[in-house]
Amino acid sequence: MAEKIAFVGVGRMGANMARRLHECGWTIAAVYDAHTPAAAALAEELKTVHAPTLASITASADVIFTVVTDDAAQLAIFTASGDSLLVGAAGKIFVNCATLTPATHVEVERRARACGAEALEACMASSIPQARNGTLYLMCGGERATFDRVKPILEKLSGALRYIGGTGQAAQVKALVNMVMNINTAGLAEGLGLGHALGLDLTMLREVFAQTGANSQVLKTDGEDMQNRAHDCYFSGAHAAKDSGIAYQLGLDVGLRLPLAKATKEQFEEMVRLGLGGLDKSGVAELTFKDRHG
């Protein structure tokens, strides 16, 4: 546990990953977030440094985890000039955990290598509780040697750690995971919404779904929440819209027609347009139940 670790992006996922590694005995040398109160609070909790700049994050640690919101935020912390994680980055390893386009992961790796640093994708297919208890499903892409170097750290975060391949490939797999998950979520919302409109008992309907071909992981995680309008956020509608867009664009790039992915993307974008993007993705049911926003 000689490596010092720092985090950029300490929202609910990043903060809980930092807490997990801290409890496992790793040194969390510093934390940073564009929302400074979040970083200040976590730094106080973990008795570590609230870094004032990105450059000071890089100076503080050997391995830097980034957990930011989107492509623009990711590229903004790896700029060629100004305050950047690339300042003094030679010999450092960046582990990038956000759901990004594959092209952005490739570009970040290029920028890191130009500075003598290494970059690894560590795409997460889990949510907040798994980040906290170290059972994330992590899909990694990049140089195998880089993966092997940080594997002991990643193993403390993950209950299922998988090396996918070269840079960009883990992001492709993550996009497909989220595409199928989001399609299932939107489909379940329509099924329950129709059942409600028909006057069916939704608890009974969910039980039948669970014992038939309508069963899914989404039914387990979101079905009851859809029924009860309990949309506490674990994975937001806004993120579902973004991730559905990534997958749909990948389809366009290779000349595929993906009508279900397109419809799902538009449904989650409608959530955002209606001001519901901060709800959990289960909140897509608000669009499909007759007496709600639909």
N, C-alpha and C positions, 0 to 999 in steps of 0.2 A: 504494500500500500504506500509505496514511496511517491507515486504521482500525486501532484496537487491538482485539484479539479475546480473549475469555475463554471458559472452558469450565466448565460445571457438569455433573458426571457424567463421570468419567474412568476408567471401566472399559475393557474391551478395545476397544470401538468409539470412545468419546470420546477415549481416550488416543491412539489411532492417528490419528484425525482431527487432533488437536492437533499430533502429530508431523509429519504431512504438511504442514499449513499453516506450521509453523515452518520446515521445510526449503524451502518455497516462498518464504520471505522475509517472511511476515506476522509481526507482533509478537503473540506470545501473552503477554498482560499478566498473567494470573492464571489459576489453576485451583482448582476446589473439588470435593469429593466428600464425601458423608456418611461414607464409609469413608476416614478421614483418612490412613492410610498410603499409599493409592493416590495421592491428590493430592500428598502430600509427596514421594513418589518421583518422580512426573512433574515436579513443580516443580523438583526438583534436576536432573533430566535435561535439562530445557529451559532451565535457568537463569532461571526466572521465579518469580513469587510464589505461594506456597501461601496462598490467601485464607482467613482465619479465619471469615468470615461471607459470607452471600449478598449483603448490602448492599455489602460491599467489592468483590465481583465486579462489581456494576453500576457502582460508582464507578471501576473500573479500566479499563473498556473501552467501545468504541462498539457493538460487535456481540458478543452473548453467545449461545453455542451451549448448548443444554440437551440432554443425552442420558441420560435417567433411565429407570426401569424400567417405570412404569405410571401410570395416571391419578392415583392417590393421591399418588405422589411428585411428579408434575408440578404438581398443584394446591398441594401443600405448599410449593413454592418460589416460588409467586406469591400469597402471602397478603396480605390487606389490612392486617395489623398484625404486629408482631414482626419478626424478621429475615426479609427477603424481597428477592427480586430487584426488586421494584417500588419500593423505597426509592431516591429520586433517579433514577427511570428516565426522566424526560422526555428525549426525543431519542434514546433508545437503541433498538436493534433486537434482538429476541430471535428466534433461529432454533431452532425446536423439532424435534428429530430423532427422538424416541422414537415407538414404535408405540403410539398412544393412540386412544381412541374419538374420532370426529369431534366429538362434543359437547364434549369436553375442550379440543380445539384452539380451538373457537369461544369457550369461556369464557375461556381464557387470552388470546386476542386482545382480548376485551371488557375484561378487567382491565388489560391493557397500555395500551389506548387511553385508558382512564379516567385513566391517569397520564401521558399524553402520549407514550407509547412505541408502537412497532410490533412486530408479531409475524408470523412466517412459519412455515408448516409446511415441513419438508424431510424427508420420509419416505424411509427408506432401504430399498432392496430388494436388499441385498448383504450381505457378511459382513466378517469381520475383515481378511483380506488386501486386499480392495478398499478398506477404510478406510485402510489403511496406504499403498497405492500410488496413491491418488487416482482410483480407477475405480468409485466407488460409483454405483449407479443411484439418482438422487435425483428424487423427485416432490414438487413444491412447490405449496403453496396459500396464498392470502392476496391482499393487494392487489398488483396487477401492478407498481406503482411501487416497492413494498418489495422485491419479487423482483429488479427491475432494479438496485436499489441494491446488493444483496449478491451479484449474479450473478458478478462477478469473483472473489469468494471461493469461491463454490460450484463454479465451473468448475475450481478446483484440487483439489476433492474428488471430482469426478464425471467419469466417462467418458461418461455419458449423463444430461444434465440436462433435466428436463421441467417446464414450468409447466402445472399441471392446471386451476386455476381458483380459485374463492373458498375461503375458509377452511372446512375440513372436507372438501372434495372430495378432496384428496390423501390424507387419512386413509381415506376410503372406498375409493379405488383400492388403497391399500396393504393394507387389510383383505381385499380380493378377491384380490390377488396372493398373500397368505399363506394364504388359504383354499384356493385351488387348489393351491398348493405343498404344503400340509399333507395335503390329500386324496391327492395323488400320492405323497407320502412314505409314508402309511399303506397305500396300495394296493400300492406296491412291496414294503413289508415283508411283506405278506400273500402276494404272489406268490412272493417268495424263500423265505418260510417254508414255503409249501406245496411248492415245488420241493425244498426240503431234506427234508421229510417223505416225499416220494416217492422219495428217493434219487437225484435228478438232480444232475449236476455243476453247481454254481452259477456257475462261471466261464463255462461253455458257455451256461448259461441267460441270463446277463447279456449275452453276445455276441449271442444270438438276439433278446433284448429290444431291443437297440440297433439292430437292422436291421429291426425290424417296428413295428407300431402301438403296441407297449408301450414304445417309446422315450420318454424325457423328460429334461429337465434334471436332475431329481432322480436319475435312474438314473446320470447322470455324476458327480454330487456325492456320492451316498449309497450307491449300490449295492454297491460293493466294501467300504465300511465296514460295511454291514449283514452282509455275508458273513463278514467277518473280526472282527466285534465291536470295531471300532476307532471308538469314539464320543467322541473328543476334541471338546470343545464349540466349535462355531462359531455355532450357533443352537440354544439349549437346548430340551429337551422342555417345560420349564416355560413358556418364551416361546411355543412352539407352542400349548400349551394356552390361554394367555391370548389370543393372536391369533385362534385358532379361535373362541374365545368372543365376541370382538368382532364377527367376521363373522356368526356365527350369530345374534347379537342384532340386527344390522342387518336380517337376513332376517325375523326375528320382527316387527320394527318396521314393515315394509312388507307384512306378511301373507303372506310366502312360506314354503313348507315346503321345508326344505333337508336331506333325510335323510342325504346323504353328509357334509355339513358337521357335522351333529349327531353322527354316528358317529365322525368324525375327532376332534372336540372331546373326546368321551368317551374315546377311545383315549389321547390325550395326557394327559388328566386322570388316567387310570389309571396312566400312567408316573409322574406326580407322586405319586399315592397310594402307589405302591410304593417311593418314595424314589429314583426314577430321573430326576427332573426336571432334575438338573444335567448329565445326559448330553446330547450332541448329539441333535437330533431324529431322527437315524438310529437312535438307541437304541430307537425304537418297535418295531424288529425284535426286541428282547428279549421282547416280548409275543407274537410270532407264530411264532417258531421253537419247535418242539416240546420241545426239551431245554433251554430257557432259562426265563425267568420266567413265560411263558404257561402 
